[in-house]
Amino acid sequence: MIPQHKDNLQLLVLAAGQSQRFGGQKLLAPLAGRAVISHVLAAARQAIAGGLAQGGVIVSSGDTAVFEDEARTITGLEVVRNSQPECGLSESIRLGLLALEQNLAGDRRPAAALVLLADQPLIRLEVMATLVAAWRLDRRPIVRPRYADDPGRPGNPTLIDRTLWHRAATLTGDEGFGAVIRRDELSVFEVPAPGANPDIDTVADLAAIEAILKGTAHA
C-alpha cells in the first residue's frame, strides 16, 4: 500500500513508443497469458487504489484501442493521445506532464509524478511505495530506484517533483529526464530495491521476462 496523503501525487504511464527494435506493437505482445501493457496497467491500478491520486497513460494516436480501453477501466487514469510518437520519449513526457497540470488547479495541483514505462512489466508496487515514501520525507526533486541485480543502470520508475516539470520542454527525441539530470547536474536520490526491472526492447527481451515469470510461478 501507498499511504494516503494530501499531497496529490500523480501517476504517469508512458505507452506511446514505436517499438522499432521489437518490430512493432510490443506492448500488445503476449506475456504470461496477457499483453505486456496489461502487466504495467495492473501495477498502475494497484498504485492508484493503494493511495496515489490519479494520473494518465500516454498512447500513440495510431495505436489500436485495445489497451486504451483497458486503461479506461482504471478509475482516475486518463488516456492522453500522442499524435507525434515519432518525436520520441520526450514528446510523451511533455504531453503527460502537461495533462496532469491542466487537469487540476488550486490546492489540488499535482505535487509530483511517478513515471512508469509501459515496457517494464515486472514493476512492483512495493518499489513504487518506497519511492513515494522517500520523496514525501523531504520532497527530493528526483527519486529513483537502484536495483540490486542491475546496479550499473539508473532504475525506473522515476518520481519527479513538480518543480522540475517545466524542464520537460528542453527534452528532444528519445531523451527522458536522465538527460535533464546529466545536463543540469541535478541531485538524484536513489532508493535501494531488490531484483531488477528490465524493459522489453526486443523479442529476446520478451522471452527472458517470460522465463522469469515462469520461474516465479514454479518457485
C-alpha positions, 0 to 999 in steps of 0.5 A: 500500500501507498499511504494516503496523503494530501499531497496529490501525487500523480501517476504517469504511464508512458505507452506511446513508443514505436517499438522499432527494435521489437518490430512493432506493437510490443506492448500488445505482445503476449506475456504470461497469458496477457499483453505486456501493457496489461502487466504495467496497467495492473501495477498502475491500478494497484498504485492508484487504489493503494493511495496515489491520486490519479494520473494518465497513460500516454498512447500513440494516436495510431495505436489500436484501442485495445489497451486504451480501453483497458486503461479506461477501466482504471478509475482516475487514469486518463488516456492522453493521445500522442499524435507525434510518437515519432518525436520520441520519449520526450514528446510523451513526457511533455504531453503527460506532464502537461495533462496532469497540470491542466487537469487540476488547479488550486490546492489540488495541483499535482505535487509530483509524478511517478513515471512508469514505462509501459515496457517494464512489466515486472514493476512492483508496487512495493518499489513504487511505495518506497519511492513515494515514501522517500520523496514525501520525507523531504520532497527530493526533486528526483527519486529513483530506484537502484536495483540490486541485480542491475546496479550499473543502470539508473532504475525506473520508475522515476518520481519527479517533483513538480518543480522540475516539470517545466524542464520537460520542454528542453527534452528532444527525441528519445531523451527522458529526464536522465538527460535533464539530470546529466545536463543540469547536474541535478541531485538524484536520490536513489532508493535501494530495491531488490531484483531488477526491472528490465524493459522489453526492447526486443523479442529476446527481451520478451522471452527472458521476462517470460522465463522469469515469470515462469520461474516465479510461478514454479518457485 
